[in-house]
């Protein structure tokens, strides 16, 4: 009888220990699931931040491309104006040289 009581007590202790161990495992599993869930939420936030940053940089690049195209067009217009002015100056210099030659020829005659 005493041996049966001891055996029953041991069995109850073992059962309680097993149940406590299962509860610890379940709690650990719940904590891991919470951690995973938090990590997934953090990853989504980071991905959203990265996507926003990529869009912002793309918008900046587009804006810079437009500005660069505008500046290039301005430079081309300026260069064209300078070319025209340069050609006019060359013609004017040629005209002045021709006039000077004519004056010299008249004076020599």
MODELLER restraints for C-alpha pairs under 7 A, 6 or more apart:
rsr = mdl.restraints
at = mdl.atoms
